[in-house]
Structures are given as structure tokens and as C-alpha cells.
Amino acid sequence: MESGVSAPVTADTDPAGPLGGTKPQSVTVPHAETAQSGTLPRNCDLTNRDDVIRLVTAFYGRAFADPLLGPVFLDVAHMDLARHMPIMADFWETVLFRARLYRRNALAVHFDLNAKEPLTAAHFGRWLELWAATVDDLFHGEKARLAKLQAERIAGSIQRRVAGKTPSDFATIGTRNPPISRTRL
């Protein structure tokens, strides 16, 4: 049996998404006590859904306990961890293995959350810090590097979008009018 700790979360009353709800509940987060210390057993690389579930479970154990991110997940989003984990596993399995399982709009969820509590650069930075540390503590290899790279890209895009900016971190190259040709008279 896996060890774990209970994390207070709120039941989600909206069957279509991870936000909302008001019923307090407790969910066991496997390895949550060791996820914070980085002492989880380490695999070679992410290879399947079980590895993805292990990664997102360890990550959310850290995020829920984090003084900056925990209140956003628990008090603002009222996240139902038991319902959110399969959604996040679908998301990351799609990102890493092109599984085509995630069919939701991650941006819309973050826009909704940002309307309730502005998401700052500090939130995104801390999310990335915890994600990278969790990946590094559990896995190494091509998919582990991809998980960190894609997290940076996705977080950067979402951060820019909720701030009302372009999703790309590249400056848009504008076009200019073609030069007027001069003809000799």
C-alpha cells in the first residue's frame, strides 16, 4: 500500500471542469510527504500513463502544500484533486506521448481562475519551479526534458494570455508596405 497524506480539497459540483464547488472533502495524495523533500524513488524516463500519474500526483502534493500555490488551488479554485488528476494525466499524456486524450480548454480554465484571483508571474514561476523539481526528482531522459520544456512553453503562453498579451514569446514581425516603384518618364 502506498503511503500518503490527506490534503483538504473541495468537491467540484461542475461535472465539466475542475473549478467550483463548496463541499469540503479529503483526498489522499500518495507520497505527498516525501514529494516535498525530493526523496521519491526515481525512474529512468516517463514511458506511459502510470509514469504521468506518478508525476502529476507528486507535483500536486507539492503544489497543495506550497504557501504561494496551495491557496490558489484550494481556496480559489476549490480543486477536487480526485477529479482533477485524470484530467491532468490526460493533458500530460497528450503533451508527452501525443495520446489525444485531452479535449478541454486549459486556457479557459486559467482565464476563469485569473478572474477570481489574478495569476502573477510569481505564481507561474513557482509552478514551473515545482514542476521541474518534481520531474527531476522522479525521472530523467528525453520525455522528462520534454515535460519541462513543454511546461515552460505552456506556462509562458498562458501567463501572457491572461495578461492580455500575445501567446507567443516571439515578437511579431510586422509587414511594411512594399516600396513604391519609380518609373522613368
Disulfide bonds with the S-S distance in Angstrom:
none
